[in-house]
C-alpha cells in the first residue's frame, strides 16, 4: 500500500468536497496510518485507539465523523456494537 499516493488522492478528492472538515481529515489520516502499519487496507480497531490518534475526545463526535466518512465513500465502516470486539474499517481506493 502506497501511503503517499493514497493521501494525495484523498486530498485531491476532498478539495472539491465541501462536506469534509478537519475532523474528517484527522480520522482518515489516523485510519491510514494504522492501515499502513498493519500493511492492510482493512483494519480492526477499537474506537478509543483511533480517537486517541485523531485527537478526538468525544465518542459521539468520533462516531459521527466515522459514519460520515463511510457515507461520503472514503471508507467502509462496520461497527461491532460490542465493547470487547473491535470495529472493522476498510479504505476505499
C-alpha positions as CSV (number, residue, x, y, z in Angstrom):
1,X,0.0,0.0,0.0
2,X,1.5,3.3,-1.1
3,X,0.5,5.8,1.7
4,X,1.7,8.8,-0.1
5,X,-0.4,8.0,-3.2
6,X,-3.5,7.4,-1.0
7,X,-3.1,10.5,1.0
8,X,-2.5,12.6,-2.2
9,X,-5.7,11.1,-3.7
10,X,-7.7,11.8,-0.6
11,X,-6.6,15.4,-0.6
12,X,-7.5,15.7,-4.3
13,X,-10.9,14.2,-3.6
14,X,-11.7,16.4,-0.6
15,X,-10.6,19.6,-2.4
16,X,-13.9,19.6,-4.2
17,X,-16.0,18.1,-1.3
18,X,-17.3,20.9,1.0
19,X,-18.7,18.3,3.5
20,X,-15.3,17.3,4.7
21,X,-13.9,19.1,7.8
22,X,-10.7,19.0,9.8
23,X,-12.2,16.2,12.0
24,X,-12.8,14.0,8.9
25,X,-9.2,14.6,7.8
26,X,-7.9,13.7,11.3
27,X,-9.8,10.5,11.5
28,X,-9.0,9.5,7.9
29,X,-5.2,10.0,8.4
30,X,-5.4,8.0,11.7
31,X,-7.0,5.1,9.8
32,X,-4.5,5.5,7.0
33,X,-1.6,5.4,9.5
34,X,-2.9,2.2,11.2
35,X,-3.6,0.5,7.9
36,X,-0.1,1.4,6.7
37,X,1.5,-0.1,9.9
38,X,-0.6,-3.2,9.6
39,X,0.2,-3.4,5.8
40,X,-3.5,-4.0,5.1
41,X,-6.4,-2.0,3.7
42,X,-8.7,-3.4,6.3
43,X,-8.2,-2.8,10.0
44,X,-9.9,-3.9,13.1
45,X,-9.6,-1.4,15.9
46,X,-11.3,-0.1,19.0
47,X,-12.7,3.4,18.9
48,X,-10.6,4.6,21.8
49,X,-7.4,3.7,19.7
50,X,-8.5,5.8,16.7
51,X,-9.9,8.6,18.9
52,X,-6.5,8.9,20.6
53,X,-4.6,9.0,17.3
54,X,-7.0,11.5,15.7
55,X,-7.2,13.7,18.9
56,X,-10.9,13.4,19.3
57,X,-12.0,13.1,22.9
58,X,-15.8,12.8,22.5
59,X,-17.1,9.5,21.4
60,X,-20.3,11.0,19.9
61,X,-18.1,13.2,17.6
62,X,-15.9,10.3,16.6
63,X,-18.8,8.0,15.7
64,X,-20.5,10.8,13.7
65,X,-17.3,11.5,11.8
66,X,-16.6,7.9,11.0
67,X,-20.1,7.3,9.9
68,X,-20.0,10.4,7.6
69,X,-16.7,9.3,6.1
70,X,-18.4,6.0,5.3
71,X,-21.4,7.7,3.9
72,X,-19.2,10.0,1.8
73,X,-17.5,7.0,0.3
74,X,-14.0,7.4,1.7
75,X,-14.0,4.3,4.0
76,X,-16.3,1.3,4.7
77,X,-17.2,1.2,8.4
78,X,-18.5,-1.9,10.0
79,X,-19.3,-1.3,13.7
80,X,-19.1,-4.2,16.0
81,X,-21.6,-3.0,18.6
82,X,-19.7,-4.9,21.3
83,X,-17.3,-3.4,23.8
84,X,-14.9,-6.3,23.6
85,X,-14.9,-6.7,19.8
86,X,-13.2,-4.1,17.5
87,X,-14.9,-2.5,14.6
88,X,-13.7,-3.0,11.0
89,X,-12.7,-0.2,8.8
90,X,-11.6,-0.6,5.2
91,X,-10.0,2.0,3.0
92,X,-11.6,2.5,-0.4
93,X,-9.5,3.1,-3.5
